[in-house]
Amino acid sequence: MATLYTQQSQNIAKTWFLMAMFFALVIAVGYAVAWYLQTPALLYVAVLFALVMNVGSYWFSDKIVLRMTNAKPATLEQNRELYNIVENLSITAGLPMPKVYIVDDPAPNAFATGRSPDRAVVAVTTGLLQILNRSELEGVIAHEMAHIGNRDMLVMTVAVVLAGFIAIISDILLQSMFWGGGRDRDSRVGVIVLILTVVGIILAPLAAQLIQMAVSRKREYLADATGALLTRYPEGLASALEKISGSSRPMQKASHATAHLFISDPFAGTQKRTIAQRIGGLFQTHPPAADRIAKLRAMDV
């Protein structure tokens, strides 16, 4: 279906942009710390780290996300209906059959990951399978297939890995500065450089989070609309979103790093949210469920 492919080139370009920004952030922080500590080797370490993480995030992002969510391969014998739905929608969308995974979690949710349609994965929670009927499950899987077709999951999974590693390297560099001595901290230039470098290291994870949010909430609206076009039945996904958003169960292994991969915010209905997420929804990973449902029910397919 042509609609599935309209965003591919933009999302591939966005992935390269994310990787370039990650590289620049690591190099900038590494250079500042290396200059301050008078240890040029740190800059080379930062360059090597950025290169390795860029390559790793691209090639192994799906495996990393599956491990983070503790997803396990689904068996055909125990999940035949799920397999049939995924297979039928793959044919309809003109996409390769993705691997199917199950997350043992009573909270209803689902996500897609993988760097390309040939290596795509669709994962659903046991809670989702328990509360949805067939048409609702089809709507959810169609939503995830739309992410695969649009290459949304490529940029989303790369963003997850890069944002996490930015936080790690920032913490390591910050500690090395305080324990490594460095240039004369009593001089005015030394104090200014120290302050700017520390501020930069502290803000690097926030910058990485902002880069991660480059996958805008419009991606969810687009996947909803494309998924509804795949099934030709918007009410299926709308009803599924009502049930999912109405659940009071938080995901057991919910992570802010992977939250934007899911069809619904895994922290919804709980108090386990960051301060930034509470400030006017600035860092919200998903549009309001009510808005998504209203748009689906207003569709004329």
Phi, psi and omega per residue, in radians:
M1 nan 2.224 -2.981
A2 -1.051 -0.607 -3.080
T3 -1.001 -0.555 -3.089
L4 -1.135 -0.396 -2.983
Y5 -1.850 0.047 -3.038
T6 -1.193 -0.429 -3.072
Q7 -1.817 0.041 -3.034
Q8 -1.044 -0.925 -3.060
S9 -1.085 -0.653 3.120
Q10 -1.140 -0.727 -3.116
N11 -1.275 -0.565 3.045
I12 -1.142 -0.750 3.096
A13 -1.104 -0.672 3.131
K14 -1.137 -0.621 3.101
T15 -1.099 -0.795 3.107
W16 -1.099 -0.623 3.100
F17 -1.125 -0.771 3.110
L18 -1.038 -0.771 -3.113
M19 -1.164 -0.656 3.103
A20 -1.166 -0.724 3.111
M21 -1.127 -0.724 3.087
F22 -1.043 -0.816 3.141
F23 -1.029 -0.792 -3.114
A24 -1.130 -0.715 3.128
L25 -1.076 -0.812 -3.118
V26 -1.127 -0.762 -3.130
I27 -1.123 -0.733 -3.131
A28 -1.099 -0.816 3.130
V29 -1.161 -0.754 3.129
G30 -1.080 -0.693 3.124
Y31 -1.137 -0.761 -3.124
A32 -1.094 -0.771 -3.134
V33 -1.196 -0.725 3.133
A34 -1.080 -0.704 3.114
W35 -1.146 -0.769 -3.092
Y36 -1.175 -0.727 -3.117
L37 -1.479 -0.062 -3.109
Q38 0.981 0.735 -3.134
T39 -2.253 1.517 -3.104
P40 -0.994 -0.456 -3.107
A41 -1.050 -0.501 -3.136
L42 -1.094 -0.608 3.134
L43 -1.151 -0.725 3.121
Y44 -1.146 -0.650 3.082
V45 -1.103 -0.739 -3.141
A46 -1.109 -0.736 3.124
V47 -1.092 -0.815 3.140
L48 -1.082 -0.756 3.137
F49 -1.052 -0.796 -3.116
A50 -1.098 -0.729 -3.140
L51 -1.131 -0.818 -3.117
V52 -1.103 -0.746 -3.105
M53 -1.214 -0.613 3.082
N54 -1.094 -0.833 -3.141
V55 -1.133 -0.782 -3.126
G56 -1.095 -0.720 -3.116
S57 -1.163 -0.556 3.135
Y58 -1.306 -0.801 -3.019
W59 -1.461 -0.521 -3.012
F60 -2.113 0.226 -3.079
S61 -1.040 -0.677 -3.120
D62 -1.116 -0.749 3.128
K63 -1.128 -0.675 -3.139
I64 -1.135 -0.771 -3.127
V65 -1.141 -0.737 3.127
L66 -1.082 -0.668 3.108
R67 -1.199 -0.707 -3.136
M68 -1.107 -0.593 -3.116
T69 -1.646 -0.048 3.135
N70 1.030 0.663 3.133
A71 -1.380 2.496 -3.126
K72 -2.131 2.579 3.119
P73 -1.036 2.381 3.108
A74 -1.433 2.528 3.107
T75 -1.680 2.470 -3.120
L76 -1.107 -0.661 -3.102
E77 -1.101 -0.693 -3.059
Q78 -1.621 -0.252 -3.062
N79 -2.343 0.810 -3.053
R80 -1.093 -0.752 -3.127
E81 -1.093 -0.750 3.120
L82 -1.068 -0.786 3.111
Y83 -1.039 -0.783 -3.117
N84 -1.088 -0.718 3.132
I85 -1.112 -0.821 3.141
V86 -1.080 -0.742 -3.125
E87 -1.138 -0.798 -3.123
N88 -1.101 -0.741 -3.134
L89 -1.242 -0.549 3.068
S90 -1.084 -0.759 3.119
I91 -1.122 -0.780 3.137
T92 -1.062 -0.712 -3.109
A93 -1.420 -0.195 -3.095
G94 1.258 0.569 -3.111
L95 -2.041 2.688 3.045
P96 -1.083 2.647 3.100
M97 -1.164 2.058 3.125
P98 -1.331 2.823 3.018
K99 -1.237 2.598 -3.095
V100 -1.987 2.232 -3.127
Y101 -2.181 2.729 3.101
I102 -2.139 2.359 3.032
V103 -1.855 2.097 -3.117
D104 -1.338 1.538 -3.074
D105 -2.665 2.280 -3.118
P106 -1.233 -0.263 3.121
A107 -1.315 2.265 -3.136
P108 -1.297 2.109 3.133
N109 -2.912 3.004 3.141
A110 -2.812 2.763 3.073
F111 -2.714 2.875 3.037
A112 -2.183 2.596 3.107
T113 -2.601 3.070 -3.099
G114 2.033 2.559 -3.040
R115 -1.436 -0.235 -3.134
S116 -2.720 2.850 3.109
P117 -1.005 -0.537 3.137
D118 -1.240 -0.373 -3.120
R119 -2.083 0.444 -3.055
A120 -1.333 2.674 3.097
V121 -2.325 2.369 2.991
V122 -2.008 2.224 -3.129
A123 -2.192 2.417 3.081
V124 -2.265 2.692 3.108
T125 -1.520 2.767 3.084
T126 -1.116 -0.558 3.105
G127 -1.114 -0.635 3.124
L128 -1.130 -0.777 -3.122
L129 -1.112 -0.483 -3.078
Q130 -1.367 -0.553 -2.991
I131 -1.813 -0.234 -3.076
L132 -1.752 2.505 2.987
N133 -1.477 -3.130 -3.021
R134 -1.086 -0.797 -3.095
S135 -1.144 -0.620 3.101
E136 -1.203 -0.731 3.113
L137 -1.124 -0.667 3.071
E138 -1.057 -0.708 3.125
G139 -1.086 -0.734 3.136
V140 -1.160 -0.814 -3.137
I141 -1.120 -0.665 3.099
A142 -1.093 -0.675 3.071
H143 -1.032 -0.789 -3.133
E144 -1.210 -0.632 3.083
M145 -1.124 -0.588 3.085
A146 -1.109 -0.721 3.070
H147 -1.045 -0.711 3.139
I148 -1.135 -0.833 -3.138
G149 -1.102 -0.630 -3.135
N150 -1.449 -0.056 -3.073
R151 1.094 0.432 3.078
D152 -1.095 -0.694 -3.017
M153 -1.212 -0.399 3.076
L154 -1.099 -0.931 -3.108
V155 -1.215 -0.557 -3.129
M156 -1.235 -0.749 -3.108
T157 -1.258 -0.647 3.065
V158 -1.098 -0.707 3.130
A159 -1.084 -0.682 3.119
V160 -1.010 -0.876 -3.064
V161 -1.183 -0.795 -3.087
L162 -1.156 -0.696 3.121
A163 -1.108 -0.689 3.125
G164 -1.138 -0.753 -3.115
F165 -1.266 -0.526 3.042
I166 -1.034 -0.767 3.134
A167 -1.094 -0.708 -3.122
I168 -1.131 -0.881 -3.089
I169 -1.173 -0.574 3.096
S170 -1.104 -0.732 3.124
D171 -1.127 -0.745 3.139
I172 -1.105 -0.800 -3.125
L173 -1.158 -0.642 3.129
L174 -1.106 -0.756 3.120
Q175 -1.165 -0.669 -3.136
S176 -1.126 -0.566 3.126
M177 -1.164 -0.764 -3.075
F178 -1.302 -0.440 -3.113
W179 -1.791 -0.102 -3.030
G180 -1.817 0.112 3.133
G181 1.318 -2.039 3.080
G182 1.961 -2.833 -3.111
R183 -1.151 2.944 -3.064
D184 -1.049 1.922 -3.102
R185 -1.341 -0.215 -3.129
D186 -1.474 -0.335 3.128
S187 -1.323 2.696 -3.108
R188 -1.108 -0.764 3.140
V189 -1.122 -0.730 -3.135
G190 -1.081 -0.719 3.141
V191 -1.167 -0.758 -3.138
I192 -1.091 -0.800 3.138
V193 -1.105 -0.715 3.127
L194 -1.052 -0.815 -3.118
I195 -1.092 -0.822 -3.113
L196 -1.116 -0.683 -3.129
T197 -1.181 -0.769 3.129
V198 -1.099 -0.764 3.107
V199 -1.062 -0.730 3.131
G200 -1.100 -0.718 -3.140
I201 -1.167 -0.707 -3.139
I202 -1.167 -0.657 -3.097
L203 -1.418 -0.260 -3.112
A204 -1.000 -0.810 3.103
P205 -1.072 -0.625 3.106
L206 -1.148 -0.711 3.093
A207 -1.084 -0.691 3.112
A208 -1.110 -0.671 3.094
Q209 -1.116 -0.695 3.121
L210 -1.143 -0.662 3.074
I211 -1.108 -0.721 3.124
Q212 -1.031 -0.635 3.140
M213 -1.325 0.051 3.049
A214 -1.063 -0.411 3.003
V215 -1.368 1.645 -2.980
S216 -1.286 2.914 3.112
R217 -1.139 -0.287 3.083
K218 -1.114 -0.450 3.105
R219 -1.082 -0.621 3.124
E220 -1.239 -0.737 3.087
Y221 -1.060 -0.743 -3.135
L222 -1.123 -0.754 3.136
A223 -1.142 -0.647 3.079
D224 -1.054 -0.850 -3.083
A225 -1.153 -0.761 -3.130
T226 -1.165 -0.685 3.102
G227 -1.102 -0.698 3.112
A228 -1.141 -0.612 3.099
L229 -1.203 -0.566 3.118
L230 -1.140 -0.792 -3.095
T231 -1.507 -0.301 -3.043
R232 1.057 0.433 -3.105
Y233 -2.557 1.399 -3.100
P234 -1.019 -0.505 -3.096
E235 -1.094 -0.523 3.124
G236 -1.053 -0.868 3.125
L237 -1.223 -0.669 3.126
A238 -1.058 -0.797 3.119
S239 -1.124 -0.682 3.113
A240 -1.105 -0.745 3.140
L241 -1.129 -0.605 3.082
E242 -1.082 -0.793 -3.137
K243 -1.178 -0.742 -3.108
I244 -1.142 -0.827 -3.114
S245 -1.226 -0.410 3.134
G246 -1.439 -0.153 3.137
S247 -1.300 2.397 3.141
S248 -1.684 0.070 -3.114
R249 -1.484 2.124 2.994
P250 -1.381 2.678 3.089
M251 -1.225 2.434 -3.068
Q252 -1.179 -0.609 -3.132
K253 -1.989 0.661 3.141
A254 -1.139 2.442 3.125
S255 -2.407 2.414 3.108
H256 -1.146 -0.410 3.140
A257 -1.205 -0.584 -3.079
T258 -1.901 0.040 -3.021
A259 -1.006 -0.664 -3.053
H260 -1.322 -0.106 3.087
L261 -1.360 -0.446 -3.014
F262 -1.399 2.768 3.133
I263 -1.205 -0.439 3.107
S264 -2.421 2.578 -3.126
D265 -0.978 2.042 -3.115
P266 -1.191 -0.199 3.099
F267 -1.725 -0.011 -3.105
A268 -1.037 2.392 3.116
G269 1.446 0.096 3.117
T270 -2.144 3.009 3.103
Q271 -1.698 0.010 -3.077
K272 -1.468 1.308 -3.116
R273 -2.330 2.629 3.122
T274 -1.292 2.767 3.118
I275 -1.043 -0.716 -3.117
A276 -1.063 -0.599 -3.123
Q277 -1.233 -0.388 -3.103
R278 -1.514 -0.284 -3.059
I279 -1.473 1.579 3.050
G280 1.086 0.345 3.140
G281 1.159 0.385 -3.054
L282 -1.017 -0.687 -3.085
F283 -1.881 0.333 3.125
Q284 -1.094 2.368 -3.104
T285 -1.538 -0.240 -3.092
H286 -2.351 2.593 3.019
P287 -1.203 2.802 3.092
P288 -1.021 2.367 -3.104
A289 -1.021 -0.662 -3.122
A290 -1.073 -0.679 3.117
D291 -1.162 -0.742 3.138
R292 -1.101 -0.742 -3.130
I293 -1.139 -0.738 -3.137
A294 -1.110 -0.708 3.128
K295 -1.142 -0.699 3.134
L296 -1.119 -0.754 -3.093
R297 -1.301 -0.228 3.079
A298 -1.589 -0.136 -3.127
M299 -1.215 2.535 3.074
D300 -2.082 1.716 -3.124
V301 -1.949 nan nan
